[in-house]
Amino acid sequence: MTATLYGANVSPFVRKVRTYLAEKGLAYTLDPVNPFAAPPDYRSISPLGKIPAWRDDDVTLADSSVICLYLERMHPQPALYPADPQAWARALWLEEYIDSGFVPKAGPGVFFPLVLAPMMQDQPVTAEVRARVETCIADELSPMWRYLEGELGDAEFFVGGALSIADLAVASIHVNLWHAGVDLDATQFPRLAAFLAREFARPSMAALIAEETPTWGRRTSA
Ligand SMILES: N[C@@H](CCC(=O)N[C@@H](CS)C(=O)NCC(=O)O)C(=O)O
C-alpha cells in the first residue's frame, strides 16, 4: 500500500496520526501541507481545508480521528482502541476532549503567541503577550489539566491498561506546549506530568520531537 499523510508536522492532529502510524508500524509519506496556503486541489481530499488528510490506494480521508479509526479497521493489530465497549467509548471521549476542548485553547492561547506569531508574523513576545498566555494557562488549561489528572489516576495509561488513541491525543498537544516552553506544574499535576514524560520517551513520539525541535522548539519560559 502506498500511503500519504498531508499536513504540517507541528499540528497536534497530524502528530496524533503520525504517532498512531508509528505505533502500528505502518509506512507512509508525509506531504507537508500548510492549511493556510494549501494547493488549489487540496479541498478535493480535505473538504474543510484542514490538516491532516490521508490518501492510500483505496481512499482519501480527512480528519485525524476518522483517519485513525479507518486505519484501525484496516490494521487491527496492535490494537490502539480498547475492545471493551465502555473503554472504547471512554477512549473516544478523551480524544474528543483534547481535540475539541483542549487544543482550541492551547493552540491559540499558548502555541500561537509564543511560537507561531514570532516565527511566522514577526510578532514579539511582549510582557502583555506573556500575561495573556499566563491567564490562558491559569483559567483555561489548568482546569483541564486537573480533569485529566483525575481521569488518569494512578494508571499508566488513560484507558484499559494499555496504550490507546486517548494517550496519543493527550500527549500530542503537549508537544506543542513543550515547544513553547510551557511545562506542566508537576507539583500540581504529578501523575499527568509523569505520564507525559513516559509518552514523550516512547520511540514513536521521541522521533517526532527530534524532527520538529530544530524548527519549532523555542523553550522560552512563559
Ligand atoms: N477535527 C480535525 C481538526 C483539524 C484542524 O483543526 N487542523 C488545523 C491545524 S492544527 C487546521 O487545519 N486549521 C486550518 C483551518 O482551520 O482552516 C482533525 O482532527 O483533523
The ligand as an ORCA input file, in Angstrom:
! r2SCAN-3c Opt
* xyz 0 1
  N     -11.007     17.754     13.684
  C      -9.862     17.975     12.833
  C      -9.175     19.273     13.228
  C      -8.032     19.612     12.284
  C      -7.548     21.032     12.444
  O      -8.249     21.900     13.005
  N      -6.345     21.280     11.914
  C      -5.840     22.649     11.901
  C      -4.313     22.683     12.045
  S      -3.771     22.146     13.635
  C      -6.161     23.272     10.574
  O      -6.062     22.626      9.551
  N      -6.530     24.555     10.587
  C      -6.791     25.281      9.378
  C      -8.184     25.798      9.317
  O      -8.942     25.666     10.310
  O      -8.539     26.351      8.285
  C      -8.924     16.779     12.927
  O      -8.963     16.081     13.957
  O      -8.181     16.505     11.970
*
